[in-house]
Amino acid sequence: MQQVFEQELGNTFGYEWTGLAYQEESAGSTTTMIFILAILVAFLILAAQYESWTSPFAVIMGLPIALLGVVIGCLVMNLPISVYTQIGIILLIALTAKNAILIVEFARDYRAQGEPVDQAAIEAGRVRLRPILMTSLAFVLGVMPLLFASGAGAESRIALGTAVVFGMAVNMILGTLFIPHFYCLMQRLEERFTRNKLSQSMSPKKGTAV
């Protein structure tokens, strides 16, 4: 619309956005920056908690699954990805990380006890399945009234509710299945890197008697 306005009317007339378009225009790249910073802060906190740079990736990898749910929700509800949807996406970072942390934390404990990587991931997913389903379902059902909002400000509540409800529901179904696989992948990479680093440090240096 901006291009058409400039082509047809030139600089003679001015224009101004209102409503959601005004909010998105005012926000500009702020939402993207907040989104990146939220992921970075979550990653750094998890890295400090696990004392590992790879395990947090297994948690963060659940976010694309939640984003898939947001897109599906917007298509089903016939809604654009507005500034309120983006706020819901930022909220999903914490919600999806919560479910993934429940699995990764237990998987790391089982692995520390000497169980194989695959078995540790499977056991963690089995043990934490019910708590994840209970908390996720309780949250989804709790915010579902936003999808049926009416009156003043209903459009913003519907957009926010669509992002959160569909994103959390898809993450609950698919994320619970894929997070153990993400953990296995990152744990194997971490252990392979650790073994290579250990073998290099223990290898005799040139000119050193063995």
N, C-alpha and C positions, 0 to 999 in steps of 0.2 A: 504494500500500500504506500509505503514511503517512496519507492521508486516511481510508481505511477503518479503520485502527487507531484513529485519534482519534475517529471517529464511533461505532464499536462499543464501544470500551473506555474512551474518555475519558482522564482523567488518573490513573486508578487503577493502570494497568500501564505499564511502560516497555518500550522496545524498543532493539535495537542491531543494526547491520548487520555482516556479516562478508564476507570474501573480496573479490571485485571491487567489490561494492556499497559495502563499507566504504572501499576505496581511492578510489572516485569521490566518495563523500560527503566524505571528508577533503580531497581535492584541491579540491573546490568550483570556484571560478572561477579557480584558479591556472593551470590548463592553458590557458584562454582568454587570460589575460594573457600567458603565455609565448608563445603562438602569435602574438599581436599584436606583442609586442616582437621576436620573431624576424623577422617580416616587415619591421618598421620598421628594424631593424639592417641587414638585407640591402639594403633600399632605400637607406639612407643611404650604405652602403659603395659601392654601384654608382653612386650619384649623384656621389660624390667621384671614383670611378675614371673615369667618362665625362665629368665636368664638365657634366652635363646632368640636368634633372629629368624629362625625358620618356623617355629610353632605358631607365631602370630599370623603368618600367611595362611595357615590352615583355617584360622578363624575368619580372616578378612575375605577368604575365597567364597564364603557363604553369601556375601553381599550381592554379587551378580544374580544369584538365584532370586533374591528378594526383588531386585530391579526388574527381573522378568515378570514377577507377579504384579508389579506396579503397571507395567505396560499392558499386561492382560486386563487388569482392572480398568484402565482408562479406555481400552477398546470395548470392553463389555458395557461400561457405563456411558460410552460415547462422550468422553471428556478430554479436553486438551491437557497437556502436561503444563500446568500453570505454576505460579509461584507457591501456591498452597500445596500442590503435589510435591514440589521440591522440598518443602519443609517436612513433609511426610517421609521423603526419602532419607533426609538427614536423621530423622527419628528412627528409621529402620536400621541405621548403622549400629545403634546400641541394642536394638531388639534382636537382630540376627546374631550379633556377637555374643549375646547372652546364651543363646541356644548352643552355639558352637563351642563356647568356653566350657559348658557342662560336659561335652564329649571329650574335648582335647585334654582337659584337666585330668579326667579319669584315665584316659588312654596313656598319658605320660606317667601316671602313678603305676599302672599295670606294667608299662614298659620298664620302669625303674625296678620293679620286682623281678625282672628277668624274663617276662613273657615275650614271645615273638611280636614283631610290629603288627602283623595282620591280626593276630589273636587279641592283642591289646586294644586295637581299634574296634574289633567286633564286640568284645566284651564291654567296652565303654559305651558303644552305641546301644547295646542291649540293656545295660543297667540304667542308662539315663533316658531311655525312650519314653517311659511313662511320665517322669517329671517334665520333660520337654513338651509332650502332648498336653498335659494338664495346664501348664502355665500359658502355653501358646493359645489353646482353645479359650481359656478364661479371658485372655487379653482380647482376642478377636471378637468374642461374643460381647465383651464389655464396650468396645468402640463401634460395634456394628450399627447402633442407632444413628451414628453420623451419616450413614448411607441413606437414611430416610429422613434427613433433616428438612424442615420447611420453615418458612418465614424469613425474616431479615437475616442476612448472612448465611443462608442455607447453602449457597453455591460454594462458598469457601469451606464449609464443614463437610460437604459431600466430597469435594476434591481431596481434602486431607484424609477423610475416612476411607476413600477408595484406595489411596496409596498405602495406608497402613494396614487395612484389612486384607486386601489381596496380596500385598507384599509379604505379610506375616503368614498368611495361609499357605502360599506357595513355598515359602521357606520352611514352614513346619513339615510339609509333605516331602519336598525334594531335598531340602538342606539336611534333614536328619539322615537321609540315605547317602549323600555325597560327602558330608564332612568327615566321616571316618576314612574315606578314600583320600581326601585331601591331606589328612593327618599322616597316613601311610606314606604318601609321596614326599611330603616335607621332612618327615622323620628319617626316611631312607637317605635323602639328600644330606641332612645334617650329620648322620652317622658316617656316611661315605666321606664327607669333607673332614670330619674329625679323625677318621682312620688315616686318611692321606696326610693330614697335618702331623699326626702322631708318628707315622712311619718316616716322614721326612726329618722330624726332630730326632728320632732314634737312629737314623742311618749314620754310619761313620763318615766323618769329614775327610777330605783329601789330605793325606799325610799323617793321619792319626793311626796309631797302632791299634789293632783289634786283638 
